[in-house]
Amino acid sequence: MPEARIGDIKVHYDVYGDGEPLLMIMGLGASSAMWQPELVQKLAESFGVITFDNRGTGQTDQPDAPYSIEMFADDAAGLLDNLNIPAAHIFGVSMGGMIAQEFALRHKPRVATLTLGCTTAGGQHSVPPPPESLKVLTAPREGVAPEEIIRRGWPLGYTADFIAKHRDELEAAIPRMLKYPTPPFAFQRQLEGTYTLKTWNRLTQIEAPTLVITGAADVLIPAKNSELLAGRIPGAKLHIIPGVGHSFMHEGMEEFLQVFVSFVKEHPIED
């Protein structure tokens, strides 16, 4: 089991492929098992893909103490240190996109490209999810079967049409995601950690080539947030995939791969 000692925790990670390093940062309450294996496999054809479990999830340590976006960003930078990687392409989704913003601000020389997926800068410069989505996201988890927690989250990640057509696929993925489930206390710590996001006033300082990408039908972090981010980050490219939800990199995988791989390859890491 690959793991790295980073500060006060041990972080689980995996590496696929051997191209330029691509660090992928997952979102709220989810371990790296949430990345679709097909997506990782396809990206590994072009890059050296690094996935890892944020603190509180998967096989990474789960301290019951306050978390913050800055802490997550430093964990990610510490992983690159451990792997002797001076710079990488950074891709974060949802909370992982919040972490990626902070990473790009705190660790500028280490960011070859920055891709912000289905994310937000938070605060007053953001568009909140509709009340029904927020209710699902913050619903109590104590005493609820882990399988049901995953199923009740599907409408936050996918369109109703995708769920109807791919239910068997989604069901088949549940055991993979539950091999190392996130404890309710750790989910709460991560959720509270998202409230520490404070990047808006500094986004103009991001220097890395940036792609902001999302699904037009996202009901968790509405696509307007990506428009706001792209308008704030100098030179950022915005791409909105029509007809797909928060899990755009799964539901709209083909279009995502086409846009993302092309963008990253336009900006090779300088020796």
N, C-alpha and C positions, 0 to 999 in steps of 0.2 A: 504494500500500500504506500504509494508516494506521499510523503508528508514533509512539511517544512516547519521549523520552529521560527515563529515570527512574533517577537515581543513576548506577550504573556500567553500566547496560544500556539497550538499545533494546527496547521492548515493542511487539509487534504487537497491534492491537485492531480490532474492527469494531463499528459501531453500526447498529441496525435499529429502525425506528419512531421516534416522536417524543413519547411520553408521559413520565410520570415515570421517571427513570433507574432501571434495574435492572441491577446489576452481577452477572454470573454467573461463578463461580470454579470451574474444572474440577479434576479429581482427578489422582492420581498417574500420571506418565508420559504424560499425554494433553494434546494441544493443544486449542484451541477447536473444531477440526474434529470433535471427538468429540460435540459437541452435535448432536442430530438437527435437520436443517434445518426439518422440520415443526414441531418444538417451538419453535424460535426464531421462526419465522414466526407461530405462534399467539400467543406471548407479545408479539411486536411489535405485535399488534393492540391491546394494552392499555398497553404500556410502551415506553420508549426503552431497548431492550435493548443492553447493552454486553458483548461477549464478548472475551476476550483470551487470549493464550498466556502461561502462567506461565514464569518464567525456566527455561531448560532444554528448552523444548518449542517446536514449531512454528516460527514465524518470529521469535520473540523470541530474544535472545542466549542463548548456552548456555555460560557460564563454567564451567570445570572447577575449581571451588572449593567449599568447604562452603556448603550452603543451610540455611535454618532457617525454621520457621513464621513467626517474627517478620519475617524478611526478605520472605517472600512477602506477608504482610499489608501491609507498608510499600510494596511494589511496587504493590499494588492501590490503596492510598491515593494513591500518587504518580500513578497513572493518572487518578484522579478530579481531582486537582490540575491535571493537564495539560489535562483537558477542562473545567475551570472548573465543576466540579460540587461544591457544598458538602456535599450529602447525597444518599444513594441507598438504594434497597432492595437488600439484600445477600443473595445466594443462592449457597451453596457446596455441592458434593457430594463425598463421600468425603474425600480430602485437602483438597479445596476447602472442605469443611465445617470442617476443622481450621483452615484459614486464616481462614475467616469468623468462627470463635470468637475468634481472636486479634485480628482486625480490630475486632470489636465491643468488645473490651476496650481496645485501644490507640487507637482512633479513635471513641470513643463518639458525639460530636456528629454524625458523618457517617452514622450508621445509622438510617434511617427505620424499616425492619423488618429482621429477621434470619431467614433460613430455612436450617436446617441439614439437609442431605439425606444419608442413609445414612452417617453419620459417627460419631465417637467422641471422647471426651476423653482416651483413651489411658491408659497406666499401670495402676496397680492398680485403678482405678475403671473398668474396661472388661472386655468379654467378647471374648477373642481369636477369630480365625477358626479353624475346624477345621484340623488339621494338613495335610490334603490341599489345602486352599485356600492355605495359607501356602506350601506346597511349589511350587504353580504360580506364585504371585506372585513368589517369590524365585528361581525357576529361572534359570540362566545365559542371557543373551541374546546373548552374543558368538557369532557364527557361525551364528545361527538366522535363517532368512528372516523378514523383517518380517511377511509375510502369515501365517506360522505363529505368530508371537508373538501376533497379534491373534486368530487362531482358537483358540489354546489358552486365551486369556483369556475366551472366550465363557461357559463354565460358571461363571466367577466373577461375571459380570454378569447372566446371564439364567437362567431356569429351563429345564430340559431340554425341556419342552413348547414353550416359546416358540422355542427354537433350532430344533426340528424343524419348526415351522410357518412360520418366518420365515428359514430359511437363505438363500434367494435374496436377501432384503432385506439381511441381514447381509453376505453376500458382495459385494453391489453397493456397500456403503459402504466397503469396504476401500481402494479407490484414493483416496477423499477423505481418509481418515485417514493414508495413506502419502505424500501429496504432500509433506509436510514431516515426516518421521519423527523420533522422539526417539532420539538416539544412546544406546547402552547406558550410557555413562559418566554421561550426564545423568539417565537413569532412576535409576541408583544414587545419584546426588547427591540427587535428590528423595526417594528411599526413606529415605536416611539423615536427610534433613531432617525427615521425619515423626517421627523419634525425639526431636526437640527439643520436641514438643508438651507444654506444661505449663499447661493452662487450668483443671483441675478445681477447685483451691482458689479460683479467681477467678470462676467461673461465676456465683456469686450476685451479682456486681457488674454483670452485663449488665442494661442498662436498656431496651433496645429491645424492642418487641413481637416475640415469637419463635415461629416454627413449627418443630417438629422432625418430619421426615417420612421414611419409609423403606418398604422392601418387607418383608413378613413372611417371605419365603423367601430373604433375603439370606444368602449363605454366605461373604461376604468380610468384612463388618462386621455381625455379627448384630444383629437388631432390638432386642435387649435393651439395646444401647448407646444407642439413641435413647430408650428408656424412662429410662435413667439420666440422660441429658442433660436431658430434659424435666422430670425430678424435681428437678434441681439449679438450673435457670434460673428465676428468679421469673416466674410467670405464663405460662410456656411452654405452647403448645398442642401436643399430640402427635397425629400421624395415621399409622397403619400401614396400608399398602395390602395387602390379602390376596393371596396367590398370585403375587407378583412378587418379583424378585430385586434385586440391587444397582443395576441400571440401571432403577430404578422409574419414573423420569421418561420412559423410553421404553416399557418393557413395560406400565406402568400409566398411560400418558400422559393419557388422558381423565380419570381420577379425580384425578391429580396437578393438572392444569390447573384443575379445578373447585375443589379445596381451596386451591391456592396463590393463584390470581387473586382469589378471594373474600377470603382473608386479607389480602393486600397492599392491596387496595382499601379495606379497613376502616381503614387507617392511612395516609391521604394525607400527603404531605410538607408540612409547614407552611412558609409563605412567610416 
